[in-house]
Amino acid sequence: MNSETSRDSHANDQQQISQTLEEALAAHHDDESVVDVDEPTQQLVLFRINGQRFALPGSAVSEILPSDQPVYYVPGLPASTEGVLHLRGKIESVINLQPLLDLPTLEGTPSGMILLVSASGIRSGVRIEQLDDVCEIAQSLLQPPPETLSSTLLPYVSALWQIDERQALALLDPEALFSAYQQGLG
Amino acid sequence: MPLEREHHEQAQVALVLFWVGPYRAALEACHVLAMTARPTALLTANAHSLLYEGGDHHPPPSRWLTLRDTQTASDHAASTWQLGVYGDLTLQHLPASTLYPLPKLLQSRRFSPALCGFTFEQQQLVLLLDAGKLSLHKP
């Protein structure tokens, strides 16, 4: 191996390294969704009711129960109360949010999972249609609910997450939901 | 194990279980003064109509439980009334640890303030009723 060949090879290596670094840096710049580790984040449980996307704070959801969890009907309660469930030696209520959120109540046997939600010293199961995800997002992505939000939803939405140009998700306030239910709404 | 908790787990509560339509319900046995096949008291009420809306249209009860009228007891110490119920009545001593209070969220939404909790009998839900709040007058 002569010295000229060795220099060329070294130059090529340097070019390759430099290019790889550029790619890595460029790739880093493109990835806007990476969360800054110093930025406050919030865990969300994402779900759907009647096809509409909602979320609850992860801190308020203590458990996600399977759809086949037995729920016992209790007479003398409003239609928004599905019944009660027996979980590890405790009885928990199970409610539907459709009436509160002004969504039509679907006919037939409920088939979605149940979120066990705690707020204001109250715990209750909340029937959902479909669980989408449990994720952590930067708090800066949560925007105050716009004034254009429907007046029926507004009291129960603490923030809006604009996922992309076409999709937004309402972060529900469990305290507001339970308070309204107790006051006879829904 | 703390003494109080140990006592709760060993304690039993005597309950009279009966049917209210398709639902199983129970009253604490100490509140049931008597049981008759026909109403004998001046004041009577069908359990259906006291427990849920739309419970007025049902066949006549098959049993009548005599209860102390707590609404007027201070004025008439011996005042009683009768609650019309259905089906087989059973007296059961159930462990206190298997009697569960009504979840907090439901307390303000129940039709009857007498609904105070639940238990299970062969995997069927049993509505626990507070005899003292089982009012003759609809809420």
Interface residues (C-beta under 8 A of the other chain):
Chain A: Y72 Y73 V74 P75 G76 L77 P78 T81 V84 H86 G89 K90 I91 E92 S93 I95 G121 I122 R123 S124 F178 Y181 Q182 Q183 G184
Chain B: V20 G21 Y23 L51 Y52 E53 G55 S97 Y100 P101 L102 P103 K104 L105 L106 S108 R109 R110 F111 S112 L115 G117 F118 F120 L125 L127
